[in-house]
Amino acid sequence: MIILGIGGILGDTASAILKDGRLVAAIEESKLVRRRTHWGGRGDLPEHSIAACLELAGATAADVDAVAIVRPIPDSDFHLKLRAQFPHSRLLVAEHHRAHAASAYFPSPFDDATVLTFDRSGDFRCGSRWTAHCTEITLDQEQYFPDSLGDLYGRATELLGFTSNVDEHKVQWLSAAGDDRYCDLFLEVLHLSDNGPRVDRSFFTTERLTHGGFGARFYERLGLRDGAAVPDSMRPHLAAGIQRAVETAVIRMAGNCRNLCLAGGLGLNALLVSALEKRFGPANVFVQPVSGNAGTAIGAVLDAWHGAMRQEQRVALDTLSLGPAFTAAQTKEALENCKLRFRYLLTEEEIIETAVAQLSENKIVAWMHGRMEFGSRALGNRSILASPRDPYSAENLNIFIKHREPFRKFAASVPAERAAEFFEVGANAKFLSTVGRVKPEYREKFAAAILAGDLVRVHTVDRAENPLYWRLLQAAGKTTGLPVVYNTSFNLFGEPLVCTPRDAVRSFYSSGIDAMFIGHFFLQK
């Protein structure tokens, strides 16, 4: 049985395929067309990701038993295009927040859970709470726009000088350096109750199209002239205020649940996930690692599998390496077409030995192996790596390569079985969905990656899930004493993660990266 899921049609479009009860492919359209499709996409059929998923599944359109689409969908002939392309398939439609909920609960380790979903305004809804048991999820409560946690977070993003629907992740990392002085103000704006937030519109004005639309009442509470730019000294504290207020709201809406699952755009907020783990216990929280609209493609196939297809077998999300991989012949062709010199490393042992030598010399290394990750986070297949022993690693990665703000820290990848030696972190660290804490004796060694106090982004690497990257970490540990490598996503120019060897070459030669590994191919500048 083959089920194709299509989610995020009007923004962050993605496709996924479930084949005989196993998730075999999931790819965002933006990674294939090399442009972002955030909010404002035309709602076209994601032809590239559909074709790539079918190829990875070893299937054709005629083999697809069902196509599950997630609302909202364009008011056009979209369904007719699907019918024409998949004439033998059953067409199913999933509500937006149900797809979010399905994507979070069904891959979770729980048989009973409370499921929360939050985004800006998916299908006019902006939040929901569900009760899940075995293979059933039942809606308990919904929130509707404009009483939206996601919308308020987006407005705060604009207030701080960033771009909403794109830069919310910057606000959460900026918040780590702030205090709680504005938390009560944002809680007053949210006006929380047991039924969720009811946003106080008196803090906004419809006459201002910038600065998040905040009005005179809000600026007065900040002690600023109406419409004035937020001073740099105030920005971390405002970021902390919206961050803590949203955390408070989500915890209150979760209630006294035993197990909690989370999805929707807010699920990408690692500090929020950490706050939930602290409240309910790390073993009792599961967040969908691709929580945004793209992740609803997974929710669509799982909802169809358990709903329309009435299957009871749960589907595990063991890996996010669900995109395309490239053969040695394909890589060689791309490199030779670009007239590049390279070394071909014959064995994996030689790859690891060469990479460790580069890292030991404090070189910045691009690392492209295996199948591309689904989602925005690099998990060791499309990564830029640096040694934690390099005192200039933060400056080199953030300023000279990624060209981003210094408060945006990179992750520390560590073998899962050795993570407890250095960090305190839960299971959601496997997909970089939460933050951990550095143990006191290692704070100085990992100072470049610390957000504030002892907070750090931790990526735990499982040997079975990513054996080559795990072996690299272990080899680094034998050489340096630290089986830890700093990891950030391999992408530049505001683009998604690199996908093909040609994408990798373009980013490599347009940046300060020193060396690059694409499979067995090794390139240096």
Salt bridges, closest charged atoms under 4 A:
ASP12 OD1 - HIS38 ND1 2.78
GLU28 OE1 - LYS31 NZ 3.24
GLU29 OE2 - HIS48 ND1 2.93
ASP44 OD2 - ARG42 NH2 3.01
GLU95 OE2 - ARG71 NE 3.29
GLU95 OE1 - ARG125 NH1 3.88
ASP111 OD1 - ARG314 NH1 3.74
ASP112 OD1 - HIS133 ND1 2.37
ASP119 OD2 - HIS96 NE2 2.99
ASP119 OD1 - HIS97 NE2 3.10
ASP119 OD2 - HIS100 NE2 3.59
ASP123 OD2 - ARG125 NH1 3.59
GLU142 OE2 - ARG125 NE 2.55
ASP147 OD2 - ARG198 NH1 3.98
ASP151 OD1 - ARG120 NE 3.11
ASP151 OD2 - ARG155 NE 2.95
ASP167 OD1 - LYS170 NZ 3.59
ASP179 OD2 - ARG181 NH2 2.69
ASP179 OD1 - HIS237 ND1 3.27
ASP180 OD1 - ARG244 NE 3.24
GLU188 OE2 - ARG217 NH2 3.25
GLU188 OE1 - ARG221 NH2 2.93
ASP194 OD1 - ARG252 NH2 3.19
ASP200 OD2 - ARG217 NH1 3.28
ASP226 OD1 - ARG208 NH1 3.04
ASP303 OD1 - ARG98 NE 2.92
GLU336 OE2 - LYS332 NZ 2.70
GLU348 OE1 - ARG471 NH1 2.82
GLU349 OE2 - ARG471 NH2 3.02
GLU350 OE2 - ARG343 NH2 3.51
GLU361 OE1 - LYS363 NZ 3.62
GLU405 OE2 - LYS170 NZ 3.32
GLU405 OE1 - ARG408 NH1 3.18
GLU421 OE2 - ARG418 NE 2.84
ASP454 OD1 - ARG437 NH1 2.65
ASP454 OD2 - ARG443 NH2 3.38
GLU495 OE1 - ARG34 NH2 3.39
GLU495 OE2 - ARG506 NH1 2.65
ASP503 OD2 - ARG34 NE 3.72
